[in-house]
Amino acid sequence: DMNDKTFYARGVMAGMCIGIGGTIYLKVGGVAGAILFAIGLISVVSMKMNLFTGKAQFVWGVSRRNQTSQGGYLWLLAILALNILGCLALSLLIGADDLHEAALAIIDRRLEATPLRNGLRAVGCGFLMTLAVQGATKGKWLPLLFGVPAFILCGFPHCIADAYYITLLPIDYLGERGAEIALFYAAIVVGNFTGCNAYRAIEPAQEKILELTPSIGR
């Protein structure tokens, strides 16, 4: 609830946690860095923070639930803004030259692709994040431990991780390519959101299987 006094702190802290994971990845790189990045999402889920890709799965379409502060698009956009603020705070706190160079390489790769391609790739990240979060809330942590390295190694953009990388970019670079960055960033936000809700395509089928299971067993 946006009226909860901890709502804003949990959003900012979630962004900082993903930024910590991003910092580890930028410093270590490769498979090891991708695996260690998972500490960011583990922190978010364990401490019940508000992360865009963790909460996007609860918002879809127009319904009575979507019109409440708990499930509305305004609620989700507020979380996104708070996450980005947390990324900025962390980058100001620990930003270093080696981080700038590594972040620049990632964003350069994003800009080499079209916004559409970035958005489509981001769908894969959103799907894996919902898989990870739903698994962790049921006490199953393997989807999280494998899902985070998977989206990184596949090159699927995560909008909060990318927000952190963007905050590490040189000011002159942002000035020159700000419009392109804004366009691809909007595409990955939409892609992440879509991927986070992709499970809805099979949810009715899952419920039907559960209903039939007892009769099949007999």
Helices and strands as residue ranges (DSSP letters): H 7-28, H 30-36, H 38-46, H 52-55, G 56-58, G 65-67, H 73-94, H 97-112, H 115-137, H 142-153, H 159-167, H 171-196, G 198-201, H 203-217
